[in-house]
Amino acid sequence: MNHRMLLPAVALLVFCSLLLVNSQYQARRLFIELERAQLRHKQLETEWDRLQYEQSTLAKHARIDGIARTLGMGAPGPARTQYLTAGGP
């Protein structure tokens, strides 16, 4: 092999090596991003489950009834009930 072909071959080899190093770096960076996104997803799922449980606890009939009674509220009696007809007043 003559010297004229050696220099371009070495240059091509160096260029390909740099491309390989860059692609490995990008792959590692993207993998770390993926890991972080998956961790955040798990955290958000846990928070969502906790909020759903909290909402179901706060919306229980017995709790709402107890709060209403402490505020002096109760079911309306017949004297406070008004019935509407579909035909008008």
Disulfide bonds with the S-S distance in Angstrom:
none
